[in-house]
Amino acid sequence: GTSYQVMDWLSRRTAAGAAFDVAHFPDWQGHGYFSALARRMFTPGLRRTRVVVMVHGPLAWARASNAQRLDTLEDLESDFLEQNTVRLAETLVSPSRYLLRWMERDAGWELPPPHRVFVQPYTMPRAAREAVEAARRRAAAPS
């Protein structure tokens, strides 16, 4: 799948002399799994590439939030790839502490050491944020 194709592309490019300081991946479907694994196995060319993973909402979390299960082979494959992409990341970034707690405590995922895990909330333009806050105030106001 995509994860293997990305690792193959990175490996071929580095073998041809390209250098990558950082390879940045989403958690979704584990696109970074084979690249992170190759980096961990000291694949030539990838030794100096830092693997950064940004979590947004893994499949298991989305399903649990909707009272659904991982019930197909594809679901289980995605779950494996997502969990292990996170586990192998050199740097992990999450939009919230909540999601990190869910992965580690509720789902039993292994996260990188705490000094390599960061929370970076999503940014929102001021006008959009003000519109959301105004809508919340209107919704909370007595009718």
A tleap script that builds the chain and sets N, CA, C and O, in Angstrom:
source leaprc.protein.ff14SB
mol = sequence {
  NGLY THR SER TYR GLN VAL MET ASP TRP LEU
  SER ARG ARG THR ALA ALA GLY ALA ALA PHE
  ASP VAL ALA HIE PHE PRO ASP TRP GLN GLY
  HIE GLY TYR PHE SER ALA LEU ALA ARG ARG
  MET PHE THR PRO GLY LEU ARG ARG THR ARG
  VAL VAL VAL MET VAL HIE GLY PRO LEU ALA
  TRP ALA ARG ALA SER ASN ALA GLN ARG LEU
  ASP THR LEU GLU ASP LEU GLU SER ASP PHE
  LEU GLU GLN ASN THR VAL ARG LEU ALA GLU
  THR LEU VAL SER PRO SER ARG TYR LEU LEU
  ARG TRP MET GLU ARG ASP ALA GLY TRP GLU
  LEU PRO PRO PRO HIE ARG VAL PHE VAL GLN
  PRO TYR THR MET PRO ARG ALA ALA ARG GLU
  ALA VAL GLU ALA ALA ARG ARG ARG ALA ALA
  ALA PRO CSER
}
set mol.1.N position { 0.791 -1.176 0.000 }
set mol.1.CA position { 0.000 0.000 0.000 }
set mol.1.C position { 0.843 1.254 0.000 }
set mol.1.O position { 2.031 1.236 -0.322 }
set mol.2.N position { 0.208 2.321 0.363 }
set mol.2.CA position { 0.824 3.647 0.339 }
set mol.2.C position { 2.057 3.727 1.232 }
set mol.2.O position { 3.061 4.324 0.843 }
set mol.3.N position { 1.996 3.138 2.416 }
set mol.3.CA position { 3.117 3.209 3.351 }
set mol.3.C position { 4.389 2.626 2.740 }
set mol.3.O position { 5.465 3.212 2.856 }
set mol.4.N position { 4.264 1.491 2.103 }
set mol.4.CA position { 5.436 0.864 1.475 }
set mol.4.C position { 5.924 1.698 0.293 }
set mol.4.O position { 7.129 1.850 0.097 }
set mol.5.N position { 5.002 2.233 -0.487 }
set mol.5.CA position { 5.384 3.047 -1.644 }
set mol.5.C position { 6.152 4.294 -1.214 }
set mol.5.O position { 7.115 4.687 -1.872 }
set mol.6.N position { 5.735 4.913 -0.123 }
set mol.6.CA position { 6.435 6.099 0.380 }
set mol.6.C position { 7.845 5.727 0.815 }
set mol.6.O position { 8.802 6.421 0.471 }
set mol.7.N position { 7.984 4.640 1.565 }
set mol.7.CA position { 9.308 4.203 2.013 }
set mol.7.C position { 10.195 3.871 0.820 }
set mol.7.O position { 11.374 4.226 0.806 }
set mol.8.N position { 9.643 3.196 -0.173 }
set mol.8.CA position { 10.406 2.846 -1.372 }
set mol.8.C position { 10.879 4.108 -2.088 }
set mol.8.O position { 12.031 4.189 -2.513 }
set mol.9.N position { 9.992 5.090 -2.220 }
set mol.9.CA position { 10.352 6.349 -2.877 }
set mol.9.C position { 11.464 7.053 -2.103 }
set mol.9.O position { 12.450 7.491 -2.696 }
set mol.10.N position { 11.311 7.164 -0.787 }
set mol.10.CA position { 12.344 7.806 0.032 }
set mol.10.C position { 13.675 7.071 -0.083 }
set mol.10.O position { 14.725 7.701 -0.207 }
set mol.11.N position { 13.636 5.751 -0.043 }
set mol.11.CA position { 14.865 4.952 -0.125 }
set mol.11.C position { 15.559 5.150 -1.470 }
set mol.11.O position { 16.778 5.308 -1.529 }
set mol.12.N position { 14.780 5.140 -2.542 }
set mol.12.CA position { 15.373 5.332 -3.871 }
set mol.12.C position { 15.947 6.737 -4.015 }
set mol.12.O position { 17.027 6.914 -4.579 }
set mol.13.N position { 15.234 7.729 -3.510 }
set mol.13.CA position { 15.722 9.110 -3.610 }
set mol.13.C position { 17.004 9.298 -2.796 }
set mol.13.O position { 17.940 9.949 -3.260 }
set mol.14.N position { 17.053 8.735 -1.594 }
set mol.14.CA position { 18.262 8.895 -0.777 }
set mol.14.C position { 19.424 8.109 -1.373 }
set mol.14.O position { 20.570 8.548 -1.288 }
set mol.15.N position { 19.147 6.949 -1.976 }
set mol.15.CA position { 20.202 6.176 -2.638 }
set mol.15.C position { 20.781 6.958 -3.816 }
set mol.15.O position { 21.946 6.777 -4.169 }
set mol.16.N position { 19.974 7.824 -4.423 }
set mol.16.CA position { 20.419 8.641 -5.554 }
set mol.16.C position { 21.083 9.941 -5.091 }
set mol.16.O position { 21.472 10.770 -5.914 }
set mol.17.N position { 21.213 10.117 -3.769 }
set mol.17.CA position { 21.917 11.275 -3.249 }
set mol.17.C position { 21.059 12.345 -2.604 }
set mol.17.O position { 21.593 13.304 -2.049 }
set mol.18.N position { 19.758 12.209 -2.661 }
set mol.18.CA position { 18.887 13.191 -2.001 }
set mol.18.C position { 18.992 13.024 -0.489 }
set mol.18.O position { 19.239 11.927 0.011 }
set mol.19.N position { 18.805 14.113 0.222 }
set mol.19.CA position { 18.829 14.059 1.686 }
set mol.19.C position { 17.557 14.714 2.215 }
set mol.19.O position { 17.133 15.760 1.725 }
set mol.20.N position { 16.968 14.096 3.204 }
set mol.20.CA position { 15.756 14.622 3.821 }
set mol.20.C position { 16.014 14.819 5.307 }
set mol.20.O position { 16.354 13.868 6.011 }
set mol.21.N position { 15.856 16.044 5.785 }
set mol.21.CA position { 16.023 16.306 7.212 }
set mol.21.C position { 14.864 15.719 8.001 }
set mol.21.O position { 15.051 15.134 9.067 }
set mol.22.N position { 13.654 15.888 7.453 }
set mol.22.CA position { 12.443 15.461 8.146 }
set mol.22.C position { 11.497 14.803 7.153 }
set mol.22.O position { 11.326 15.270 6.027 }
set mol.23.N position { 10.890 13.715 7.593 }
set mol.23.CA position { 9.776 13.109 6.858 }
set mol.23.C position { 8.572 13.240 7.780 }
set mol.23.O position { 8.560 12.674 8.873 }
set mol.24.N position { 7.565 13.980 7.346 }
set mol.24.CA position { 6.406 14.310 8.180 }
set mol.24.C position { 5.206 13.523 7.685 }
set mol.24.O position { 4.848 13.598 6.509 }
set mol.25.N position { 4.581 12.762 8.589 }
set mol.25.CA position { 3.471 11.891 8.224 }
set mol.25.C position { 2.259 12.134 9.115 }
set mol.25.O position { 2.402 12.532 10.271 }
set mol.26.N position { 1.062 11.893 8.574 }
set mol.26.CA position { -0.129 11.840 9.424 }
set mol.26.C position { -0.211 10.449 10.042 }
set mol.26.O position { 0.446 9.519 9.575 }
set mol.27.N position { -1.010 10.309 11.084 }
set mol.27.CA position { -1.235 8.971 11.638 }
set mol.27.C position { -2.155 8.154 10.737 }
set mol.27.O position { -2.077 6.925 10.718 }
set mol.28.N position { -3.013 8.821 10.003 }
set mol.28.CA position { -4.082 8.193 9.236 }
set mol.28.C position { -3.567 7.096 8.316 }
set mol.28.O position { -2.700 7.336 7.475 }
set mol.29.N position { -4.089 5.925 8.473 }
set mol.29.CA position { -3.772 4.736 7.686 }
set mol.29.C position { -2.303 4.329 7.752 }
set mol.29.O position { -1.852 3.495 6.967 }
set mol.30.N position { -1.567 4.910 8.674 }
set mol.30.CA position { -0.183 4.491 8.880 }
set mol.30.C position { 0.741 4.728 7.708 }
set mol.30.O position { 1.632 3.920 7.447 }
set mol.31.N position { 0.541 5.834 6.989 }
set mol.31.CA position { 1.361 6.100 5.804 }
set mol.31.C position { 2.857 6.155 6.112 }
set mol.31.O position { 3.671 5.929 5.217 }
set mol.32.N position { 3.231 6.446 7.344 }
set mol.32.CA position { 4.640 6.547 7.693 }
set mol.32.C position { 5.251 5.279 8.260 }
set mol.32.O position { 6.438 5.266 8.585 }
set mol.33.N position { 4.469 4.207 8.390 }
set mol.33.CA position { 4.951 3.010 9.081 }
set mol.33.C position { 6.250 2.455 8.498 }
set mol.33.O position { 7.237 2.323 9.221 }
set mol.34.N position { 6.268 2.131 7.216 }
set mol.34.CA position { 7.460 1.494 6.652 }
set mol.34.C position { 8.653 2.443 6.618 }
set mol.34.O position { 9.792 1.994 6.747 }
set mol.35.N position { 8.422 3.739 6.447 }
set mol.35.CA position { 9.525 4.704 6.492 }
set mol.35.C position { 10.108 4.777 7.897 }
set mol.35.O position { 11.327 4.797 8.067 }
set mol.36.N position { 9.236 4.818 8.904 }
set mol.36.CA position { 9.705 4.847 10.295 }
set mol.36.C position { 10.432 3.554 10.646 }
set mol.36.O position { 11.444 3.578 11.346 }
set mol.37.N position { 9.921 2.434 10.164 }
set mol.37.CA position { 10.565 1.145 10.414 }
set mol.37.C position { 11.929 1.087 9.737 }
set mol.37.O position { 12.903 0.636 10.340 }
set mol.38.N position { 12.006 1.542 8.485 }
set mol.38.CA position { 13.282 1.549 7.763 }
set mol.38.C position { 14.288 2.450 8.471 }
set mol.38.O position { 15.465 2.108 8.579 }
set mol.39.N position { 13.831 3.584 8.946 }
set mol.39.CA position { 14.704 4.501 9.686 }
set mol.39.C position { 15.224 3.831 10.949 }
set mol.39.O position { 16.406 3.943 11.275 }
set mol.40.N position { 14.350 3.141 11.652 }
set mol.40.CA position { 14.720 2.448 12.882 }
set mol.40.C position { 15.709 1.318 12.600 }
set mol.40.O position { 16.529 0.976 13.451 }
set mol.41.N position { 15.626 0.741 11.402 }
set mol.41.CA position { 16.521 -0.360 11.019 }
set mol.41.C position { 17.804 0.156 10.371 }
set mol.41.O position { 18.574 -0.619 9.804 }
set mol.42.N position { 18.031 1.473 10.458 }
set mol.42.CA position { 19.242 2.115 9.948 }
set mol.42.C position { 19.431 1.924 8.449 }
set mol.42.O position { 20.546 1.692 7.980 }
set mol.43.N position { 18.345 2.022 7.705 }
set mol.43.CA position { 18.433 1.949 6.252 }
set mol.43.C position { 19.304 3.099 5.758 }
set mol.43.O position { 19.060 4.255 6.107 }
set mol.44.N position { 20.325 2.791 4.942 }
set mol.44.CA position { 21.197 3.865 4.440 }
set mol.44.C position { 20.372 4.980 3.810 }
set mol.44.O position { 19.393 4.725 3.109 }
set mol.45.N position { 20.774 6.197 4.064 }
set mol.45.CA position { 20.073 7.342 3.510 }
set mol.45.C position { 18.975 7.863 4.412 }
set mol.45.O position { 18.676 9.057 4.395 }
set mol.46.N position { 18.373 6.997 5.193 }
set mol.46.CA position { 17.299 7.439 6.093 }
set mol.46.C position { 17.800 7.647 7.519 }
set mol.46.O position { 17.053 8.114 8.379 }
set mol.47.N position { 19.056 7.304 7.772 }
set mol.47.CA position { 19.597 7.420 9.126 }
set mol.47.C position { 19.520 8.832 9.674 }
set mol.47.O position { 19.326 9.027 10.874 }
set mol.48.N position { 19.672 9.820 8.800 }
set mol.48.CA position { 19.673 11.212 9.253 }
set mol.48.C position { 18.315 11.888 9.083 }
set mol.48.O position { 18.186 13.089 9.320 }
set mol.49.N position { 17.320 11.137 8.682 }
set mol.49.CA position { 15.983 11.695 8.472 }
set mol.49.C position { 15.146 11.506 9.733 }
set mol.49.O position { 14.960 10.382 10.200 }
set mol.50.N position { 14.646 12.603 10.275 }
set mol.50.CA position { 13.790 12.526 11.464 }
set mol.50.C position { 12.366 12.244 11.010 }
set mol.50.O position { 11.844 12.915 10.120 }
set mol.51.N position { 11.744 11.251 11.626 }
set mol.51.CA position { 10.359 10.901 11.308 }
set mol.51.C position { 9.441 11.576 12.325 }
set mol.51.O position { 9.488 11.288 13.521 }
set mol.52.N position { 8.607 12.482 11.816 }
set mol.52.CA position { 7.654 13.222 12.640 }
set mol.52.C position { 6.254 12.765 12.259 }
set mol.52.O position { 5.911 12.711 11.078 }
set mol.53.N position { 5.451 12.438 13.260 }
set mol.53.CA position { 4.073 12.005 13.017 }
set mol.53.C position { 3.129 12.970 13.722 }
set mol.53.O position { 3.288 13.268 14.906 }
set mol.54.N position { 2.146 13.452 12.970 }
set mol.54.CA position { 1.092 14.318 13.512 }
set mol.54.C position { -0.171 13.488 13.613 }
set mol.54.O position { -0.686 13.004 12.605 }
set mol.55.N position { -0.674 13.320 14.830 }
set mol.55.CA position { -1.919 12.564 14.995 }
set mol.55.C position { -3.103 13.512 14.850 }
set mol.55.O position { -3.086 14.641 15.340 }
set mol.56.N position { -4.117 13.027 14.171 }
set mol.56.CA position { -5.336 13.809 13.966 }
set mol.56.C position { -6.545 13.078 14.526 }
set mol.56.O position { -7.483 13.709 15.013 }
set mol.57.N position { -6.531 11.780 14.461 }
set mol.57.CA position { -7.659 10.977 14.914 }
set mol.57.C position { -7.591 9.610 14.270 }
set mol.57.O position { -8.116 9.415 13.173 }
set mol.58.N position { -6.953 8.662 14.932 }
set mol.58.CA position { -6.819 7.330 14.360 }
set mol.58.C position { -8.169 6.654 14.154 }
set mol.58.O position { -9.169 7.031 14.765 }
set mol.59.N position { -8.180 5.666 13.299 }
set mol.59.CA position { -9.410 4.947 12.970 }
set mol.59.C position { -10.087 4.385 14.218 }
set mol.59.O position { -11.301 4.517 14.372 }
set mol.60.N position { -9.320 3.760 15.109 }
set mol.60.CA position { -9.914 3.164 16.319 }
set mol.60.C position { -10.606 4.230 17.167 }
set mol.60.O position { -11.666 3.974 17.737 }
set mol.61.N position { -10.021 5.413 17.255 }
set mol.61.CA position { -10.615 6.513 18.009 }
set mol.61.C position { -11.920 6.970 17.359 }
set mol.61.O position { -12.922 7.181 18.042 }
set mol.62.N position { -11.898 7.122 16.037 }
set mol.62.CA position { -13.110 7.550 15.325 }
set mol.62.C position { -14.223 6.524 15.493 }
set mol.62.O position { -15.378 6.886 15.720 }
set mol.63.N position { -13.876 5.247 15.381 }
set mol.63.CA position { -14.892 4.203 15.536 }
set mol.63.C position { -15.419 4.168 16.968 }
set mol.63.O position { -16.628 4.075 17.178 }
set mol.64.N position { -14.532 4.241 17.948 }
set mol.64.CA position { -14.966 4.218 19.351 }
set mol.64.C position { -15.867 5.417 19.653 }
set mol.64.O position { -16.840 5.289 20.397 }
set mol.65.N position { -15.552 6.566 19.086 }
set mol.65.CA position { -16.367 7.770 19.300 }
set mol.65.C position { -17.772 7.619 18.739 }
set mol.65.O position { -18.698 8.298 19.184 }
set mol.66.N position { -17.931 6.735 17.767 }
set mol.66.CA position { -19.234 6.492 17.144 }
set mol.66.C position { -19.832 5.151 17.558 }
set mol.66.O position { -20.730 4.631 16.896 }
set mol.67.N position { -19.321 4.593 18.667 }
set mol.67.CA position { -19.799 3.306 19.190 }
set mol.67.C position { -19.745 2.211 18.126 }
set mol.67.O position { -20.646 1.378 18.025 }
set mol.68.N position { -18.670 2.231 17.337 }
set mol.68.CA position { -18.457 1.212 16.307 }
set mol.68.C position { -17.175 0.455 16.612 }
set mol.68.O position { -16.354 0.887 17.421 }
set mol.69.N position { -17.022 -0.672 15.953 }
set mol.69.CA position { -15.840 -1.512 16.152 }
set mol.69.C position { -14.991 -1.565 14.892 }
set mol.69.O position { -15.430 -1.220 13.795 }
set mol.70.N position { -13.766 -2.010 15.093 }
set mol.70.CA position { -12.916 -2.353 13.960 }
set mol.70.C position { -13.347 -3.759 13.559 }
set mol.70.O position { -13.071 -4.721 14.276 }
set mol.71.N position { -14.017 -3.883 12.427 }
set mol.71.CA position { -14.619 -5.188 12.135 }
set mol.71.C position { -14.278 -5.769 10.767 }
set mol.71.O position { -14.902 -6.738 10.336 }
set mol.72.N position { -13.306 -5.194 10.086 }
set mol.72.CA position { -12.873 -5.784 8.821 }
set mol.72.C position { -11.362 -5.970 8.859 }
set mol.72.O position { -10.675 -5.392 9.701 }
set mol.73.N position { -10.866 -6.763 7.959 }
set mol.73.CA position { -9.422 -6.969 7.862 }
set mol.73.C position { -8.720 -5.645 7.559 }
set mol.73.O position { -7.640 -5.377 8.085 }
set mol.74.N position { -9.332 -4.824 6.715 }
set mol.74.CA position { -8.750 -3.521 6.384 }
set mol.74.C position { -8.686 -2.619 7.622 }
set mol.74.O position { -7.716 -1.884 7.806 }
set mol.75.N position { -9.725 -2.679 8.471 }
set mol.75.CA position { -9.713 -1.906 9.717 }
set mol.75.C position { -8.544 -2.334 10.601 }
set mol.75.O position { -7.831 -1.492 11.148 }
set mol.76.N position { -8.354 -3.635 10.735 }
set mol.76.CA position { -7.282 -4.151 11.589 }
set mol.76.C position { -5.914 -3.786 11.026 }
set mol.76.O position { -4.992 -3.473 11.780 }
set mol.77.N position { -5.781 -3.826 9.705 }
set mol.77.CA position { -4.523 -3.436 9.071 }
set mol.77.C position { -4.236 -1.954 9.333 }
set mol.77.O position { -3.119 -1.595 9.707 }
set mol.78.N position { -5.235 -1.102 9.137 }
set mol.78.CA position { -5.049 0.332 9.398 }
set mol.78.C position { -4.692 0.581 10.855 }
set mol.78.O position { -3.812 1.389 11.150 }
set mol.79.N position { -5.371 -0.110 11.771 }
set mol.79.CA position { -5.092 0.054 13.196 }
set mol.79.C position { -3.646 -0.322 13.510 }
set mol.79.O position { -2.957 0.404 14.227 }
set mol.80.N position { -3.187 -1.448 12.982 }
set mol.80.CA position { -1.798 -1.873 13.193 }
set mol.80.C position { -0.827 -0.822 12.660 }
set mol.80.O position { 0.101 -0.416 13.359 }
set mol.81.N position { -1.043 -0.388 11.428 }
set mol.81.CA position { -0.141 0.586 10.814 }
set mol.81.C position { -0.156 1.910 11.574 }
set mol.81.O position { 0.898 2.510 11.782 }
set mol.82.N position { -1.333 2.372 11.990 }
set mol.82.CA position { -1.426 3.632 12.734 }
set mol.82.C position { -0.728 3.533 14.086 }
set mol.82.O position { 0.050 4.414 14.450 }
set mol.83.N position { -1.004 2.468 14.829 }
set mol.83.CA position { -0.372 2.303 16.148 }
set mol.83.C position { 1.142 2.273 16.037 }
set mol.83.O position { 1.845 2.910 16.821 }
set mol.84.N position { 1.638 1.533 15.066 }
set mol.84.CA position { 3.080 1.364 14.955 }
set mol.84.C position { 3.770 2.548 14.308 }
set mol.84.O position { 4.954 2.774 14.556 }
set mol.85.N position { 3.073 3.304 13.492 }
set mol.85.CA position { 3.627 4.567 12.995 }
set mol.85.C position { 3.859 5.501 14.174 }
set mol.85.O position { 4.905 6.146 14.262 }
set mol.86.N position { 2.894 5.577 15.077 }
set mol.86.CA position { 3.019 6.406 16.280 }
set mol.86.C position { 4.153 5.886 17.161 }
set mol.86.O position { 4.975 6.670 17.636 }
set mol.87.N position { 4.204 4.590 17.380 }
set mol.87.CA position { 5.224 3.993 18.255 }
set mol.87.C position { 6.639 4.250 17.734 }
set mol.87.O position { 7.552 4.502 18.520 }
set mol.88.N position { 6.824 4.186 16.419 }
set mol.88.CA position { 8.148 4.327 15.822 }
set mol.88.C position { 8.552 5.775 15.550 }
set mol.88.O position { 9.693 6.035 15.169 }
set mol.89.N position { 7.638 6.710 15.739 }
set mol.89.CA position { 7.935 8.122 15.456 }
set mol.89.C position { 9.055 8.626 16.351 }
set mol.89.O position { 9.124 8.287 17.533 }
set mol.90.N position { 9.924 9.434 15.775 }
set mol.90.CA position { 10.947 10.081 16.591 }
set mol.90.C position { 10.371 11.301 17.296 }
set mol.90.O position { 10.802 11.662 18.392 }
set mol.91.N position { 9.400 11.925 16.658 }
set mol.91.CA position { 8.694 13.055 17.247 }
set mol.91.C position { 7.214 12.859 16.969 }
set mol.91.O position { 6.819 12.568 15.840 }
set mol.92.N position { 6.399 13.019 18.001 }
set mol.92.CA position { 4.955 12.871 17.870 }
set mol.92.C position { 4.299 14.199 18.232 }
set mol.92.O position { 4.614 14.796 19.262 }
set mol.93.N position { 3.386 14.655 17.381 }
set mol.93.CA position { 2.679 15.914 17.605 }
set mol.93.C position { 1.186 15.620 17.602 }
set mol.93.O position { 0.682 14.910 16.732 }
set mol.94.N position { 0.488 16.174 18.587 }
set mol.94.CA position { -0.956 15.974 18.707 }
set mol.94.C position { -1.637 17.325 18.883 }
set mol.94.O position { -1.053 18.235 19.471 }
set mol.95.N position { -2.862 17.473 18.385 }
set mol.95.CA position { -3.573 18.728 18.596 }
set mol.95.C position { -4.107 18.877 20.023 }
set mol.95.O position { -4.542 19.961 20.411 }
set mol.96.N position { -4.076 17.780 20.812 }
set mol.96.CA position { -4.613 17.868 22.176 }
set mol.96.C position { -4.003 16.814 23.088 }
set mol.96.O position { -3.569 15.753 22.640 }
set mol.97.N position { -3.981 17.134 24.378 }
set mol.97.CA position { -3.563 16.147 25.374 }
set mol.97.C position { -4.596 15.027 25.462 }
set mol.97.O position { -4.259 13.873 25.728 }
set mol.98.N position { -5.854 15.386 25.234 }
set mol.98.CA position { -6.931 14.392 25.266 }
set mol.98.C position { -6.632 13.230 24.323 }
set mol.98.O position { -6.742 12.069 24.717 }
set mol.99.N position { -6.255 13.533 23.084 }
set mol.99.CA position { -6.007 12.472 22.109 }
set mol.99.C position { -4.817 11.609 22.531 }
set mol.99.O position { -4.848 10.390 22.363 }
set mol.100.N position { -3.783 12.224 23.071 }
set mol.100.CA position { -2.634 11.454 23.561 }
set mol.100.C position { -3.050 10.530 24.703 }
set mol.100.O position { -2.655 9.365 24.741 }
set mol.101.N position { -3.859 11.060 25.643 }
set mol.101.CA position { -4.341 10.221 26.755 }
set mol.101.C position { -5.186 9.072 26.231 }
set mol.101.O position { -5.055 7.940 26.696 }
set mol.102.N position { -6.055 9.357 25.260 }
set mol.102.CA position { -6.892 8.290 24.709 }
set mol.102.C position { -6.018 7.195 24.106 }
set mol.102.O position { -6.238 6.011 24.362 }
set mol.103.N position { -5.037 7.584 23.314 }
set mol.103.CA position { -4.186 6.577 22.668 }
set mol.103.C position { -3.454 5.728 23.706 }
set mol.103.O position { -3.423 4.502 23.603 }
set mol.104.N position { -2.875 6.378 24.690 }
set mol.104.CA position { -2.042 5.664 25.658 }
set mol.104.C position { -2.861 4.915 26.706 }
set mol.104.O position { -2.629 3.729 26.940 }
set mol.105.N position { -3.806 5.589 27.334 }
set mol.105.CA position { -4.541 4.979 28.451 }
set mol.105.C position { -5.732 4.148 28.003 }
set mol.105.O position { -5.911 3.019 28.460 }
set mol.106.N position { -6.544 4.699 27.117 }
set mol.106.CA position { -7.765 3.997 26.717 }
set mol.106.C position { -7.506 2.893 25.701 }
set mol.106.O position { -8.091 1.813 25.784 }
set mol.107.N position { -6.622 3.171 24.737 }
set mol.107.CA position { -6.395 2.199 23.661 }
set mol.107.C position { -5.140 1.357 23.873 }
set mol.107.O position { -4.936 0.371 23.165 }
set mol.108.N position { -4.294 1.730 24.837 }
set mol.108.CA position { -3.107 0.937 25.134 }
set mol.108.C position { -1.968 1.085 24.137 }
set mol.108.O position { -1.127 0.192 24.022 }
set mol.109.N position { -1.929 2.194 23.417 }
set mol.109.CA position { -0.857 2.412 22.448 }
set mol.109.C position { 0.440 2.760 23.169 }
set mol.109.O position { 0.423 3.332 24.260 }
set mol.110.N position { 1.537 2.417 22.562 }
set mol.110.CA position { 2.853 2.808 23.065 }
set mol.110.C position { 3.267 4.086 22.344 }
set mol.110.O position { 3.387 4.110 21.119 }
set mol.111.N position { 3.482 5.146 23.117 }
set mol.111.CA position { 3.890 6.424 22.541 }
set mol.111.C position { 5.397 6.585 22.685 }
set mol.111.O position { 6.015 5.909 23.507 }
set mol.112.N position { 5.992 7.468 21.897 }
set mol.112.CA position { 7.407 7.771 22.097 }
set mol.112.C position { 7.617 8.345 23.500 }
set mol.112.O position { 6.646 8.711 24.163 }
set mol.113.N position { 8.860 8.429 23.958 }
set mol.113.CA position { 9.133 9.010 25.278 }
set mol.113.C position { 8.558 10.431 25.374 }
set mol.113.O position { 8.497 11.142 24.371 }
set mol.114.N position { 8.139 10.843 26.576 }
set mol.114.CA position { 7.485 12.151 26.752 }
set mol.114.C position { 8.264 13.340 26.192 }
set mol.114.O position { 7.653 14.299 25.722 }
set mol.115.N position { 9.594 13.300 26.229 }
set mol.115.CA position { 10.366 14.442 25.722 }
set mol.115.C position { 10.315 14.551 24.198 }
set mol.115.O position { 10.826 15.514 23.626 }
set mol.116.N position { 9.703 13.570 23.544 }
set mol.116.CA position { 9.557 13.606 22.082 }
set mol.116.C position { 8.092 13.723 21.662 }
set mol.116.O position { 7.762 13.531 20.492 }
set mol.117.N position { 7.218 14.039 22.614 }
set mol.117.CA position { 5.779 14.170 22.337 }
set mol.117.C position { 5.368 15.614 22.631 }
set mol.117.O position { 5.662 16.148 23.700 }
set mol.118.N position { 4.687 16.232 21.673 }
set mol.118.CA position { 4.321 17.642 21.787 }
set mol.118.C position { 2.847 17.848 21.467 }
set mol.118.O position { 2.268 17.145 20.638 }
set mol.119.N position { 2.255 18.829 22.144 }
set mol.119.CA position { 0.880 19.230 21.848 }
set mol.119.C position { 0.949 20.553 21.094 }
set mol.119.O position { 1.519 21.529 21.580 }
set mol.120.N position { 0.370 20.571 19.914 }
set mol.120.CA position { 0.280 21.782 19.093 }
set mol.120.C position { -1.160 21.927 18.634 }
set mol.120.O position { -1.558 21.325 17.637 }
set mol.121.N position { -1.954 22.730 19.363 }
set mol.121.CA position { -3.359 22.882 18.973 }
set mol.121.C position { -3.488 23.416 17.545 }
set mol.121.O position { -2.616 24.123 17.042 }
set mol.122.N position { -4.584 23.059 16.925 }
set mol.122.CA position { -4.867 23.587 15.595 }
set mol.122.C position { -5.015 25.099 15.692 }
set mol.122.O position { -5.511 25.623 16.690 }
set mol.123.N position { -4.588 25.781 14.666 }
set mol.123.CA position { -4.747 27.228 14.642 }
set mol.123.C position { -6.014 27.582 13.870 }
set mol.123.O position { -6.465 26.842 12.995 }
set mol.124.N position { -6.566 28.728 14.222 }
set mol.124.CA position { -7.785 29.184 13.557 }
set mol.124.C position { -7.663 30.697 13.375 }
set mol.124.O position { -7.307 31.402 14.319 }
set mol.125.N position { -7.950 31.200 12.186 }
set mol.125.CA position { -7.890 32.652 11.989 }
set mol.125.C position { -8.793 33.370 12.993 }
set mol.125.O position { -9.844 32.855 13.373 }
set mol.126.N position { -8.378 34.548 13.412 }
set mol.126.CA position { -9.109 35.302 14.427 }
set mol.126.C position { -10.575 35.501 14.047 }
set mol.126.O position { -11.452 35.323 14.893 }
set mol.127.N position { -10.861 35.865 12.804 }
set mol.127.CA position { -12.249 36.110 12.385 }
set mol.127.C position { -13.092 34.846 12.538 }
set mol.127.O position { -14.242 34.913 12.971 }
set mol.128.N position { -12.528 33.709 12.188 }
set mol.128.CA position { -13.269 32.445 12.325 }
set mol.128.C position { -13.494 32.118 13.792 }
set mol.128.O position { -14.582 31.688 14.174 }
set mol.129.N position { -12.469 32.318 14.616 }
set mol.129.CA position { -12.589 32.049 16.053 }
set mol.129.C position { -13.657 32.941 16.678 }
set mol.129.O position { -14.463 32.480 17.486 }
set mol.130.N position { -13.661 34.218 16.303 }
set mol.130.CA position { -14.664 35.141 16.840 }
set mol.130.C position { -16.068 34.744 16.402 }
set mol.130.O position { -17.014 34.862 17.181 }
set mol.131.N position { -16.215 34.275 15.166 }
set mol.131.CA position { -17.530 33.830 14.683 }
set mol.131.C position { -18.011 32.612 15.459 }
set mol.131.O position { -19.192 32.514 15.793 }
set mol.132.N position { -17.109 31.689 15.745 }
set mol.132.CA position { -17.468 30.495 16.523 }
set mol.132.C position { -17.878 30.901 17.936 }
set mol.132.O position { -18.882 30.414 18.453 }
set mol.133.N position { -17.112 31.784 18.558 }
set mol.133.CA position { -17.441 32.230 19.912 }
set mol.133.C position { -18.785 32.949 19.949 }
set mol.133.O position { -19.563 32.757 20.884 }
set mol.134.N position { -19.067 33.772 18.947 }
set mol.134.CA position { -20.355 34.473 18.885 }
set mol.134.C position { -21.504 33.477 18.728 }
set mol.134.O position { -22.552 33.633 19.355 }
set mol.135.N position { -21.313 32.469 17.907 }
set mol.135.CA position { -22.350 31.442 17.723 }
set mol.135.C position { -22.587 30.681 19.024 }
set mol.135.O position { -23.728 30.351 19.347 }
set mol.136.N position { -21.532 30.403 19.764 }
set mol.136.CA position { -21.688 29.715 21.057 }
set mol.136.C position { -22.473 30.575 22.040 }
set mol.136.O position { -23.336 30.075 22.761 }
set mol.137.N position { -22.169 31.875 22.067 }
set mol.137.CA position { -22.896 32.778 22.973 }
set mol.137.C position { -24.376 32.833 22.607 }
set mol.137.O position { -25.239 32.805 23.484 }
set mol.138.N position { -24.666 32.911 21.306 }
set mol.138.CA position { -26.067 32.935 20.874 }
set mol.138.C position { -26.773 31.638 21.250 }
set mol.138.O position { -27.925 31.659 21.684 }
set mol.139.N position { -26.096 30.523 21.087 }
set mol.139.CA position { -26.703 29.222 21.401 }
set mol.139.C position { -26.953 29.077 22.899 }
set mol.139.O position { -27.907 28.416 23.310 }
set mol.140.N position { -26.101 29.693 23.714 }
set mol.140.CA position { -26.238 29.578 25.167 }
set mol.140.C position { -27.221 30.591 25.748 }
set mol.140.O position { -27.667 30.444 26.886 }
set mol.141.N position { -27.556 31.615 24.970 }
set mol.141.CA position { -28.465 32.659 25.468 }
set mol.141.C position { -29.877 32.108 25.619 }
set mol.141.O position { -30.326 31.305 24.802 }
set mol.142.N position { -30.580 32.546 26.676 }
set mol.142.CA position { -31.965 32.087 26.864 }
set mol.142.C position { -32.844 32.549 25.703 }
set mol.142.O position { -32.662 33.645 25.173 }
set mol.143.N position { -33.779 31.720 25.323 }
set mol.143.CA position { -34.678 32.046 24.197 }
set mol.143.C position { -35.833 32.888 24.641 }
set mol.143.O position { -36.681 33.251 23.826 }
savepdb mol mol.pdb
quit
